[in-house]
């Protein structure tokens, strides 16, 4: 049986969508007519996915949260002794989202045709990334699908939690910066000119600080909108060129040599590499293939290229420690722990430990940055406001002295 997505009209002329399992599209149309629906279109979910990918590079995808939940459900059912095709059907029935239901039923149809679970998931590469499929394939080969899927669920949930922590930590500084800049621009373009105009109309000579602030205010009033548009266009152009491999590689290489930013980038990517390599290695994926897949999940192209070179060195007989050390991007503590894991035969456990250490260090660094940013921003804002207040008060004090 295959999974079919349909569109149909009910007796009131309203369009309905859904997913039905059947042996053929003809059978689906008959089932719809039996329910009093008029079929408009019927196609298998695999056909629709292929057509979608031909027009778009996205295709169907799953959120990290949905992927972790599905993985946990399948692992639990398989651990209970339920066959994989029944587990996929149960997960489909359990889920209310049509997109997820169609994906699960399409995978089940491929499994019933004799394909492996990993090969069936390959029909939806944006929903199940290469890391996921390779781990599932290793679990199928080793006969430990329940353990591998539970590890995958843990890994996916941990990645989601780490991403949320970073996003939440970044929200406050971004909001504070936007509000602070908006307040200063508002004061300089609307408040300061009106106040200073009073002194100019009275023929009073303005202090140097007030005149300087007035120049800044006039500049923002005349050119502020153009500057904003130029920044938006510049950002759009930068994003466009960032899609080019050569330009993106040069930017990512610069990031790895920029003080302070490089520490964040290296910490985030090395932690992701270690945790990914740990789950692949413990699931039975060959080391060289595991290194390549782990390199593909990194966000920095320069570091990714170095990992691919390290994979080549390992395939030529070099140790993992030596190969990673040659990249120049991995911290000494991580290299020592990897070396210890290689010598003791417990590489996956050591990789898991070093991944946790890297993630803890990264969280500590982000917390320190956020903790320093707030008082620093308040200090800068205080200085700016003080300058604005002084620029307004100095003419008032000068006028009081003349009156006195």
N, C-alpha and C positions, 0 to 999 in steps of 0.2 A: 504494500500500500504506500501511496505517496501523499504528501501534504499539498493541498491546493488552497490558494488565496482567491477569494471571490468577491465580486461586487454585484449587488442585486437590488431590485426595487421591491418594496412591500406593497400591500394592497392600497396604501394611501399615497404611493408614489415617492416615499422616502428611501434614500439610498442606504444600504447596509453593507458592511464589510465583515469578513471573518475568515476563519481557517477551517477546512474540513479534510479529514483523511478519507481517501477513496482509491479505487484501483485505476480510475480513469476520469478525465474531465467530463466525459459523458455521464458517468455515474453521479458526479457532483451536481451537474445541472439537473439531473432527475431528482436528487435529494432536495435541491432548492425548490423545484416546482412542487414537490410533495409538501413542502412547508408553506406553500402559498407565495413564494418569492419568484420574481422574474429575473433570471440571471443576465447580467450585463457582460461580465468577463470572468473567466476562470483560467488560472495558470498555476503551474507548480511553483513552489517557493524557490526552488533552485533555479528555474528558468527566469523568474523575476529578478533574483539576485544577479544572475549573469547579465541580464539586460541592464540592470541598474549600474553595474560596474562598467559597462561599455559606454555609458553616458556620463558617469561620475566616478571619481576616484575614491569616493567614500563608501558606498554600499551600506549594508546594514551593520550597525555597531551596537555594542552593549556598554552601559556605564560600568565603572569598576564595581560599584555596589551590586548591580544586577549580576555581573559575572561571578562575584564571590558567592552570592546567594545560590545561584544555579549550581556552581561547583560543589558547594557544601551539600546541597540536596541530592545531587547525583552520587556523591561519595557515601552519604548515609544510606541510600537505597541499595547501592552495590554492596556495602558492608553488611547489609541485612540479607544478602543472598539473592536479591532480585536481579534478573537478567537485564543487560544494558538497554535493550530496546524497550522493556517495560518501564525501566527507570526514566528514560527520556520521555515516554508517554505520560508518566505520572507527573514529572516536572512541568510538562506542557499544560496538563489539566490544572495544576496547582497555581499557575501564573495567570494573572488577569490581563497582562499586556499582550495585545495581538502580535506585536513585532517579535517578542520573545517566544510566544507560542508557535509562530510560523517557523522560526529558526529551529526550535527543538523538534518539531514534527518533520522538518526537512532533513535534519541530521538522522532522525530515527528511520526515515525512508531509505537513506543511503546505507545505514547499518543493516537493514533488512535485505538490501541488495547484495550484501556480502563485504562491504567496505569496512575498514577499521574505524574506530571512533575518531582517531586523529585525522584520517583521510576525509572522513565525513565533515569534520569541523573545518577542513581546509576550504570548503565551499563558501565559508563566511570568514575570510581572513581579517576583516576589520573588527569582527566580534571576538574572534579567538586568535590572538597574535601568535607569531612563530614560537615564542617562548612557551606559551601555553600548549600548543599542539605538539611540540617536541617532547615536553614533559609527559603528556598523555601517551604519546607513542612509546616512550621508554617504560611507562607503567604497564601498558598493554603487553609489551615484550617480556617484561619481568614477571607479570602476573600479579602485580600488587596495585591494582587500579584504585582501590579504596584509600590506601595509604598515600598514594601519589596525589589523588584529588584533594584529600584533606590538607596535604602540604600546600597545594596550589591555592586552596581557599584561604589558608593562613597567610600565605605570601601576598595574595591579592588584597586581603583586608588590611594587612600591615602597610602595604604601599598606599592604600587609600587614606589610612590614618596619618601617615607621615605627610602626605600631600596636604591634607586638611590642616595639620599643625602649621605648616609653612604658610599656607594661604591665610589662616587666621592671624598669624604673627605679622604678616605683611599688610593686612587691612588697616590697622590702626595708624601706622606711620603714613600710609598713602592718604588716608582721610585727613589726618592732621596737616599734612603738607598742602593739600588742595585747599583746605579751609584757611590756613595761614596766608597762602599766596593770594587767595581771593579777597581776604580782608585788606591786605596791604594795597592791592591794586585798586580796590574800591575807595580807600582813603585817599590815595594819590590822585585818582582821576575825578572824584566827585566832591569830597569833603575839603581837602586842602585848597584847591583853586578858589572855591567860594569864600573861604575864610581870608585867604591872602589878598583877594580882590578888594576887600574892605580897606586894607592898609594902602593898597596901590591907589585907590580912589581918593584917599585922604592926602595923597602926595608924600607919604612917609617913605623914607629910605629904608630898604629892607636889608637885614643882615646877610652875610655871605651864605650862611647855612640855609636860610629861607630862600634865597635866590637859587641855590643849587637844587633844593627840593622842588622849587617851582619849575625849573628846567626839566627835571625828571618827570614831573606831573604833566607838563605840556607834551613831552615826548610820548608818554604812554597814551595820552588822550588822542594824539594824532596818528600814532603808528601802532598802538596796542592791538587793534583788530587785525591789521596786516601781519603783525608778528605772530598772532595766534594762528591765522590761516597758513602762514609759512611753516610754522611748527607742525601743523597737521599734515600738510603736503609733504614735508620732509620725512615725517614718520611713515607716511604711506609709501613713499619712494624707497625708504630704507627697508620696509617690510617686503616690497617687491623684489629688491635685489637680494634680500636674505633668502629668497627661494632659489637663487642661483648657487650651485654647489661651490664654485670657487670663492665667491664673495663670502658665503656663509662659513666656509672653512677658515678663511683669513680672520673673520670676526671672532670665531670660536677660539682660534689660536691666540688672538690678542687678549681674550678674556682670561686665558690660562696664564698669562704673564702680567696681568694688571694687578697691582697690590690690592689686597683685601678681597676684591671680587673673585680672584683666582682661588682663594681659600674656600669660599662658599661653593664655587663650581666644582672644584676637585673633591670636596667633602661629600657633596650630594651625589656626584657620579661614581665615586669609588665605593660609597655605601651601596648604591644601587647595583653596581657590578658584583660586589661580594655577595649580596643576598641572592641575586639571580643565579650566580655561579653555584652557590651552595645548594639551592633547590634542584638545579639541573644535575649536579654531580651526585647528590644523594638519591636522585630518582633513576640513576643508571645511564644517563646520557654520556657518551664518550667525552673525555676532557676537552679535546680540541674543538669538537662541535659545540660543547657547552660554553667555551670561551668565546667563540664567534657569536653565538646567540646572545650571550651576556653583553657583548660589545654593542650589539644592534639596539639594545634598549637604552643606551646612554643618550643624553641630550646634547653632548658636545661632540661635533664631528671630528675635531682634532684628536681628542682622547679616544674616540671610536676607532680612528685609523691606527692609532698606536696599539690598541687592543688587538686589532686584526694582525698587525705585525707580530705581536706577542704570540698569537695563535699559531702563526707560521713557525716561529722559533720552537714552540712546544712540539709541533708535528715533526720537526727536524731533530728532536731528542733533547732539547734544552729543558731545564726545570721550570715550573710555573713561577717560582720565586725570582729566578734570574730574568725570565722574560718580562715580568711585570716591573722589575727594577730598572730594566733598560728603557722603559717608557719615560721614567723620570717624574711621573705624576702620582705615584702611590706613596703614602707615608711610611716611614721606617717601621712603626709598630705593626702595621698591617702586613708588611713584608716578612717580619720576624714570625708572626703568627702563621702565615701561609707556609713558611719554611718549616716550622714546627709540625704543622699538619701533614706536610709531605713526608717528613722523616718518620712520623709516628703512624702514618696510614689513616689518620683521622682528618683528612682535608676538609670534608664537608662540615664537620663540627667546628673546626677552626674558622672556616669561612663564615659560618653563621655567627660565631662570637665576634669576629672582627667587623662584620656588618652591623651588629648591634652597637659595638663600640663607636664605629664611624657615625652611626645615626645619633647616638647620644652626644657625641662631640658636636655634630652639626646642630642639634637642637640647642645645646648650650651656647654655641656661637650666635645663633639667631636670637636667642633670649637676651644675650648680652648686647647685641646690636639694638634690639628694640628698647632695652632698658636705658641705653645711652642716648638713643635718638630723642626720646621725649624731653629730657632736660635740655639737650642741645637745641632742639627746635624752640622750646620756650625761651631759652636764652637769646637766640637769634631774633625771635619775635619781640622780646623785651627791648633789645637794642634798637630795632627798627621803629617800634612805637615811640621809644624815647627820643629818637632823632626827629620824628614827626611832631611830637609834642614841643620839643625845644624850638623847632622851626616856626611853630605857631606862637609860642610864648615869648620868644625874644622880641618880636615887634611890639607886643603888648607891653612888656616891661620897658622898652625904649620909649613908647608913647607916655607911659606913666611918669617916667623920669622927666620928659619934656614938660608935662603938665605941672609936675611938682616944682 
